[in-house]
Amino acid sequence: MNRTVLIRPWITVALFLSAMLSIIFFIKSDFSTSSIPHVQMRPFPYPYQAMLSFASDIDGTTPEEFAQYHQFLNTKSPTPMGTGLGLDIGDSFWMYMDTNSSNPYYVDNQKHTSNAIMTYFVGTDRTKKKDAALINHYYRAGWIDSMHGYGDFSRVNRNEGLCTRDLAMAAWDHLNQDGIHPDIWINHGNEANRENFGAYSPFSFTAYQQGDNKYSPYYHTDLIRKNGVHFVWNSRGDAAFGEKNAIFPIRLRDGQNIWGFHRYAFDRTKHGVNWTWGPRALYMQLTSKRLDELVARHEYSIIAQHFGGGNGLDPFDNKNIQPLRMLAYYQASGRILVARTSRLLHYNVAHNFLDYSVTTTPEGKTKIQLYSIKDPLFGSRPVTINDVRGITFYVADPHNVELFIGEHELDPKDVQHNPPDQTGKRSISIKWFAPDTFDYTKTAPRA
């Protein structure tokens, strides 16, 4: 069979020029064919023109607060903040708690302190589980998809690095026993969190990072890759709200490669940097101007937050509820797809590196076969249906197209035929994940 391979219109080529500094750029090339010029990959799942996620750090979040704000964000249940938004928003978790402070602070309106924050273990005692069952439950529900490091190890004395390799090994042992396999790591805290990694430089604030230094007692990135972590936020925040690519390659000091991701966390002002990653600053993060620009530029946005970082009666006040409702409207109107961070990142990888072919059958149908995702950092892997959910192709006639994964034609229930979008082109999609607005707080295990 004459097979015409269509490679992505632009290909990301990672060049690592130093073991200490990753210098990355993207090279775009056009490999479109002339034999079947009407087939082209759409940037985002139909009908959306952009994608957005929240990457929320678990700092200051009690189990009660976690349930309260996810009930509002993810379900359509009645809540004290109004009817839930029904959005697909994930979160992070901690295994341990070993922070201290010269001025103890309250993490909620009940005047609880840091030992009330949702963690897998009690402190660093690996024999005493605290919220392990809850974390397991919410991970399986999709409300947790990231780990915010191994825990909170921020110390007043920033020279106290307490998260050594033995704690990392114990964490993965328990996570594997529970079947918890988060593929996102988010660095946390001050310089006492020596286990952080991904942005080491001896000439900047990241000089403390030792997680990828195999000669350090804080080394653990061999465990990270072994246990399925694909993405890291490396402590470098972004002022840009949107990016053409959410991902970029990082070369770790132990020789491994991993995907970094951009995370909008602050605004630059004439007075300096204004960090906006708290729940009371949502109105500053989500503006109609920013959302319109995201749509117009066809970009990804990952927004840093600490949804449980407030200590009011409700996680969000009216000033910050309204921007969230506006975001839900942008999704409902088909402009911005809101997705948990893991889904956004895996879509970005699949879209960039999908290997597929386009041929014409003897009956005159267009046949699109998806073969593999040629991930340049983690290696090529065969396509599964969940890898490519949302992938959309512009075609002349969606009803005259056959979609295959390898040699197997897709079930019609997984295929979506789309009318013309804002470009005037019709398309065919592999359906995005079905909405899940079930209230998992109702089935959560009790403490």
C-alpha positions as CSV (number, residue, x, y, z in Angstrom):
1,M,0.0,0.0,0.0
2,N,1.3,3.4,-0.9
3,R,1.5,5.2,2.5
4,T,1.9,9.0,2.7
5,V,3.2,10.0,6.1
6,L,2.1,13.3,7.4
7,I,4.4,14.7,10.1
8,R,3.2,17.5,12.4
9,P,3.5,20.9,10.5
10,W,6.2,21.9,12.9
11,I,8.5,19.7,15.0
12,T,10.0,20.5,18.4
13,V,13.7,19.7,18.4
14,A,15.3,19.9,21.9
15,L,19.0,20.9,22.0
16,F,20.7,20.5,25.3
17,L,23.9,22.5,25.4
18,S,24.9,22.0,29.0
19,A,24.5,19.6,31.9
20,M,23.8,22.6,34.1
21,L,21.7,24.9,31.9
22,S,19.1,23.7,29.4
23,I,19.0,26.0,26.4
24,I,16.0,25.1,24.4
25,F,14.4,26.3,21.2
26,F,11.8,25.0,18.8
27,I,12.4,24.5,15.1
28,K,9.3,24.5,12.9
29,S,9.3,22.7,9.5
30,D,6.5,22.2,7.0
31,F,6.2,18.6,5.8
32,S,2.7,18.9,4.3
33,T,2.1,16.6,1.3
34,S,0.7,17.6,-2.0
35,S,-1.2,14.3,-2.6
36,I,-3.9,14.9,0.0
37,P,-3.6,18.6,0.8
38,H,-7.0,18.8,2.4
39,V,-6.0,16.9,5.6
40,Q,-4.5,19.1,8.3
41,M,-4.4,18.8,12.1
42,R,-6.4,21.4,14.0
43,P,-4.6,23.1,16.9
44,F,-7.1,22.2,19.6
45,P,-10.1,19.9,20.0
46,Y,-13.2,21.0,18.1
47,P,-14.7,23.6,18.7
48,Y,-12.2,25.1,21.1
49,Q,-9.6,27.6,20.1
50,A,-7.4,27.4,23.2
51,M,-6.9,25.2,26.3
52,L,-6.5,26.2,29.9
53,S,-5.8,24.4,33.2
54,F,-5.2,25.3,36.8
55,A,-2.1,23.8,38.5
56,S,-3.0,24.3,42.2
57,D,-0.5,23.7,45.0
58,I,-1.9,22.0,48.1
59,D,-0.3,24.6,50.5
60,G,-2.7,25.5,53.3
61,T,-5.4,23.1,52.2
62,T,-7.3,21.1,54.8
63,P,-9.4,18.1,53.7
64,E,-12.5,20.1,54.4
65,E,-11.4,23.0,52.2
66,F,-10.3,20.6,49.4
67,A,-13.8,19.1,49.3
68,Q,-15.5,22.5,49.5
69,Y,-13.7,24.2,46.6
70,H,-13.7,21.1,44.3
71,Q,-17.4,20.7,44.9
72,F,-17.8,24.2,43.5
73,L,-15.2,23.9,40.7
74,N,-15.9,20.3,39.5
75,T,-19.5,19.5,40.1
76,K,-22.8,21.1,39.4
77,S,-24.1,20.6,42.9
78,P,-25.5,23.4,45.0
79,T,-22.8,24.9,47.2
80,P,-22.5,27.9,49.6
81,M,-20.8,29.7,46.6
82,G,-23.7,28.9,44.2
83,T,-24.2,26.1,41.7
84,G,-21.0,24.3,40.9
85,L,-19.2,25.1,37.6
86,G,-18.7,21.5,36.4
87,L,-15.2,22.1,35.1
88,D,-12.4,19.5,34.8
89,I,-9.9,20.9,37.4
90,G,-7.2,18.8,39.1
91,D,-5.1,19.4,42.1
92,S,-1.9,18.3,43.9
93,F,-1.0,16.5,47.2
94,W,1.6,16.1,49.8
95,M,3.0,12.9,51.4
96,Y,4.8,14.6,54.4
97,M,4.7,17.7,56.6
98,D,7.9,19.0,58.2
99,T,7.7,22.8,58.1
100,N,8.2,25.3,60.9
101,S,7.6,29.0,61.2
102,S,8.7,31.7,63.6
103,N,5.1,33.0,63.4
104,P,2.5,30.1,63.3
105,Y,-0.2,30.8,60.8
106,Y,-3.8,29.7,60.5
107,V,-4.7,27.7,57.4
108,D,-8.5,28.0,57.7
109,N,-11.3,29.9,59.5
110,Q,-11.2,27.3,62.3
111,K,-7.7,28.5,63.3
112,H,-6.1,25.2,62.4
113,T,-2.3,25.3,61.8
114,S,-0.1,23.4,59.3
115,N,-0.6,20.0,60.9
116,A,-4.3,20.1,59.7
117,I,-3.2,20.3,56.0
118,M,-4.1,17.3,53.9
119,T,-1.1,14.9,53.9
120,Y,-0.6,11.2,53.3
121,F,1.3,10.7,56.5
122,V,1.3,12.3,60.0
123,G,4.4,14.5,59.8
124,T,7.2,12.4,58.4
125,D,6.2,9.2,60.3
126,R,5.9,6.6,57.6
127,T,4.1,4.2,60.0
128,K,1.2,6.6,60.6
129,K,-1.2,7.4,57.7
130,K,-3.3,10.6,58.0
131,D,-5.2,11.4,54.8
132,A,-3.9,8.6,52.6
133,A,-7.4,7.2,51.9
134,L,-8.7,10.6,50.9
135,I,-5.8,11.2,48.6
136,N,-6.3,7.8,47.0
137,H,-10.0,8.5,46.6
138,Y,-9.6,11.9,45.0
139,Y,-6.7,10.7,42.7
140,R,-9.0,8.0,41.3
141,A,-11.7,10.6,40.9
142,G,-9.4,12.7,38.8
143,W,-9.4,15.6,41.3
144,I,-5.7,15.0,42.0
145,D,-3.2,14.5,39.2
146,S,0.0,16.2,40.5
147,M,2.4,15.9,43.4
148,H,3.6,19.1,45.0
149,G,7.0,17.6,45.8
150,Y,7.1,15.0,48.6
151,G,5.8,17.5,51.2
152,D,6.3,20.8,52.9
153,F,9.9,21.0,54.0
154,S,10.2,24.8,54.1
155,R,12.1,25.9,57.2
156,V,13.0,29.1,58.9
157,N,16.6,28.0,58.7
158,R,16.9,27.5,55.0
159,N,20.0,25.4,55.4
160,E,18.0,22.6,56.9
161,G,17.4,20.1,54.1
162,L,15.2,17.4,55.6
163,C,13.7,15.6,52.6
164,T,16.4,13.0,52.0
165,R,16.3,10.0,49.6
166,D,14.9,7.6,52.2
167,L,11.7,9.7,52.5
168,A,11.5,9.7,48.7
169,M,11.8,5.9,48.5
170,A,9.2,5.4,51.2
171,A,6.8,7.8,49.4
172,W,7.0,5.8,46.1
173,D,6.7,2.5,47.9
174,H,3.4,3.5,49.4
175,L,2.2,5.2,46.3
176,N,2.9,2.1,44.2
177,Q,1.1,0.0,46.8
178,D,-2.0,2.2,46.4
179,G,-1.7,2.4,42.6
180,I,-1.2,6.2,42.6
181,H,0.9,7.2,39.6
182,P,1.0,11.0,39.2
183,D,2.9,12.1,36.2
184,I,3.3,15.7,37.2
185,W,5.8,17.0,39.8
186,I,5.5,20.6,41.1
187,N,8.4,22.0,43.1
188,H,7.6,23.6,46.4
189,G,8.9,26.1,48.9
190,N,12.1,27.8,50.0
191,E,15.7,26.7,49.8
192,A,15.3,24.1,52.5
193,N,13.5,22.0,49.9
194,R,16.7,20.6,48.5
195,E,14.7,17.8,46.8
196,N,13.5,20.3,44.1
197,F,15.0,20.0,40.7
198,G,14.8,21.1,37.1
199,A,16.2,24.6,37.1
200,Y,19.6,24.3,38.9
201,S,22.0,27.1,38.3
202,P,25.0,28.0,40.5
203,F,24.4,31.6,39.6
204,S,20.7,32.1,40.6
205,F,18.3,31.4,43.4
206,T,17.9,27.8,42.2
207,A,21.5,26.9,43.3
208,Y,20.0,25.1,46.2
209,Q,18.2,22.4,44.0
210,Q,19.8,19.0,44.5
211,G,17.0,16.6,43.5
212,D,18.8,15.6,40.3
213,N,22.3,15.6,41.6
214,K,23.2,11.9,42.0
215,Y,25.9,12.7,44.5
216,S,23.6,14.4,46.8
217,P,21.7,12.9,49.8
218,Y,18.6,14.6,48.3
219,Y,18.9,12.8,44.9
220,H,15.7,11.1,43.7
221,T,15.0,11.9,40.0
222,D,15.9,8.4,39.1
223,L,12.9,7.4,41.1
224,I,10.8,10.1,39.4
225,R,11.4,8.7,35.9
226,K,11.1,5.1,37.1
227,N,7.7,5.8,38.7
228,G,6.1,7.6,35.7
229,V,6.6,11.3,36.2
230,H,6.7,13.0,32.8
231,F,6.4,16.7,33.6
232,V,8.0,19.1,36.1
233,W,7.3,22.7,37.2
234,N,10.9,23.7,38.0
235,S,10.2,26.7,40.3
236,R,10.5,29.3,37.5
237,G,7.2,31.1,37.2
238,D,6.0,32.9,34.1
239,A,4.4,36.3,33.6
240,A,3.0,35.2,30.2
241,F,-0.6,34.1,30.5
242,G,-0.5,32.0,27.3
243,E,2.0,30.0,25.3
244,K,2.0,28.3,21.9
245,N,3.5,25.3,23.6
246,A,3.0,24.6,27.3
247,I,6.0,22.2,27.3
248,F,9.7,22.5,26.9
249,P,12.5,20.0,27.4
250,I,14.8,19.9,30.4
251,R,18.1,18.1,30.7
252,L,18.6,17.0,34.3
253,R,22.0,16.8,35.9
254,D,21.9,13.0,36.2
255,G,21.6,12.8,32.4
256,Q,17.9,12.2,32.1
257,N,15.4,14.3,30.1
258,I,12.0,15.4,31.3
259,W,9.3,17.8,30.1
260,G,9.1,21.2,31.9
261,F,5.9,23.2,31.6
262,H,5.1,26.9,31.7
263,R,3.0,28.1,34.6
264,Y,1.6,31.7,34.8
265,A,2.2,32.8,38.3
266,F,2.8,36.6,38.4
267,D,2.4,39.9,36.7
268,R,5.2,42.4,36.1
269,T,4.3,45.9,37.3
270,K,6.2,49.2,37.6
271,H,6.6,48.4,41.3
272,G,8.1,44.9,40.6
273,V,6.6,41.4,40.6
274,N,3.0,40.9,41.7
275,W,2.4,37.2,42.5
276,T,-1.2,36.4,41.6
277,W,-1.4,32.7,42.6
278,G,-3.8,33.0,45.5
279,P,-7.6,32.5,45.4
280,R,-8.2,36.2,46.2
281,A,-6.4,37.2,43.0
282,L,-8.5,35.1,40.6
283,Y,-10.1,38.3,39.4
284,M,-6.6,39.5,38.4
285,Q,-5.7,36.3,36.6
286,L,-8.9,35.7,34.7
287,T,-9.9,38.8,32.8
288,S,-11.9,38.9,29.6
289,K,-9.0,40.6,27.8
290,R,-6.7,37.8,28.7
291,L,-9.2,35.1,27.8
292,D,-10.0,36.8,24.4
293,E,-6.3,37.0,23.6
294,L,-5.8,33.4,24.5
295,V,-8.5,32.5,22.0
296,A,-7.2,34.9,19.3
297,R,-3.7,33.5,19.6
298,H,-4.7,29.9,19.9
299,E,-2.6,29.2,23.0
300,Y,-2.3,27.0,26.0
301,S,-2.5,28.5,29.5
302,I,-1.6,26.8,32.8
303,I,-2.4,29.0,35.7
304,A,-0.7,28.6,39.1
305,Q,-3.0,28.7,42.1
306,H,-3.3,27.8,45.8
307,F,-7.1,27.2,45.9
308,G,-6.9,26.3,49.6
309,G,-4.6,29.2,50.5
310,G,-7.2,31.4,52.0
311,N,-8.7,31.2,55.5
312,G,-12.1,32.7,55.0
313,L,-15.5,31.1,55.5
314,D,-15.6,30.1,51.7
315,P,-12.6,29.5,49.4
316,F,-13.8,32.2,46.9
317,D,-15.6,35.5,47.6
318,N,-18.0,37.0,45.0
319,K,-15.2,39.1,43.5
320,N,-13.4,35.9,42.5
321,I,-16.4,33.7,41.8
322,Q,-17.4,35.9,38.9
323,P,-14.2,35.4,36.9
324,L,-14.6,31.6,37.4
325,R,-18.1,31.7,36.1
326,M,-16.8,33.8,33.2
327,L,-14.3,31.0,32.4
328,A,-17.0,28.4,32.5
329,Y,-18.9,30.5,30.0
330,Y,-15.9,30.6,27.7
331,Q,-15.9,26.8,27.7
332,A,-19.7,26.5,27.3
333,S,-19.5,28.8,24.3
334,G,-16.9,26.6,22.6
335,R,-13.9,28.9,22.9
336,I,-11.6,27.6,25.7
337,L,-11.4,24.0,26.8
338,V,-10.7,23.8,30.6
339,A,-8.9,20.6,31.4
340,R,-7.0,19.1,34.3
341,T,-3.3,19.8,33.9
342,S,-2.3,16.2,33.1
343,R,-4.8,16.1,30.2
344,L,-3.6,19.4,28.8
345,L,0.1,18.4,28.9
346,H,-0.5,15.0,27.4
347,Y,-2.6,16.5,24.6
348,N,0.2,19.0,23.9
349,V,2.7,16.1,23.6
350,A,0.4,14.0,21.4
351,H,-0.4,17.0,19.1
352,N,3.3,17.8,18.7
353,F,4.6,14.3,18.1
354,L,1.8,12.2,16.6
355,D,2.9,9.9,13.8
356,Y,0.1,9.2,11.4
357,S,-0.6,8.5,7.7
358,V,-3.2,9.6,5.3
359,T,-4.2,7.5,2.3
360,T,-7.1,7.1,-0.1
361,T,-9.0,3.7,-0.1
362,P,-10.1,2.0,-3.4
363,E,-13.6,3.2,-2.5
364,G,-12.4,6.8,-2.5
365,K,-12.5,7.3,1.3
366,T,-9.8,9.2,3.2
367,K,-8.1,6.9,5.7
368,I,-6.3,8.4,8.6
369,Q,-4.2,5.9,10.7
370,L,-2.6,6.9,14.0
371,Y,0.5,4.9,14.8
372,S,2.6,6.2,17.6
373,I,3.6,9.3,19.7
374,K,7.2,9.9,18.9
375,D,8.1,11.6,22.2
376,P,11.7,12.7,21.8
377,L,12.3,12.6,25.6
378,F,10.5,9.4,26.6
379,G,10.7,7.4,23.4
380,S,8.1,6.3,20.8
381,R,5.0,4.5,22.1
382,P,2.0,3.1,20.3
383,V,-1.1,5.2,20.4
384,T,-4.0,4.4,22.8
385,I,-7.4,6.0,22.6
386,N,-6.8,8.2,25.7
387,D,-3.5,9.5,24.2
388,V,-5.3,11.1,21.3
389,R,-8.6,12.2,22.7
390,G,-9.4,15.6,21.2
391,I,-7.1,15.2,18.2
392,T,-8.9,16.8,15.3
393,F,-8.2,16.8,11.5
394,Y,-9.5,19.3,9.0
395,V,-10.9,17.3,6.1
396,A,-13.0,18.0,3.1
397,D,-15.9,15.7,4.1
398,P,-15.8,14.3,7.7
399,H,-18.4,11.6,6.7
400,N,-16.0,10.3,4.0
401,V,-13.2,9.6,6.5
402,E,-12.1,6.5,8.3
403,L,-10.1,6.9,11.5
404,F,-7.8,4.0,12.7
405,I,-5.5,3.4,15.6
406,G,-3.0,1.2,14.0
407,E,-4.9,-1.5,12.1
408,H,-8.1,-1.1,14.1
409,E,-10.9,1.3,13.1
410,L,-12.2,3.5,15.8
411,D,-15.6,2.7,17.3
412,P,-18.1,5.2,15.9
413,K,-19.0,6.3,19.5
414,D,-15.4,7.7,19.8
415,V,-15.6,9.7,16.6
416,Q,-17.1,13.2,16.1
417,H,-18.0,14.8,12.8
418,N,-17.8,18.5,13.0
419,P,-19.4,21.3,11.0
420,P,-17.3,24.3,9.8
421,D,-15.5,26.2,12.6
422,Q,-14.4,29.9,12.5
423,T,-12.0,29.0,9.6
424,G,-14.8,27.7,7.5
425,K,-13.3,24.2,7.5
426,R,-15.1,21.0,8.5
427,S,-13.3,18.4,10.6
428,I,-13.3,15.0,12.3
429,S,-12.3,14.4,15.9
430,I,-11.5,11.7,18.3
431,K,-13.9,12.7,21.1
432,W,-12.6,14.4,24.1
433,F,-13.1,12.9,27.6
434,A,-16.7,12.8,28.6
435,P,-17.6,15.4,31.3
436,D,-17.6,14.1,34.8
437,T,-19.5,16.3,37.2
438,F,-20.1,13.7,39.9
439,D,-19.7,15.0,43.4
440,Y,-16.9,12.7,44.8
441,T,-17.2,14.4,48.2
442,K,-20.3,12.3,48.7
443,T,-18.4,9.0,48.4
444,A,-15.2,10.1,50.1
445,P,-13.9,8.0,53.0
446,R,-14.4,9.4,56.5
447,A,-11.5,10.1,58.7
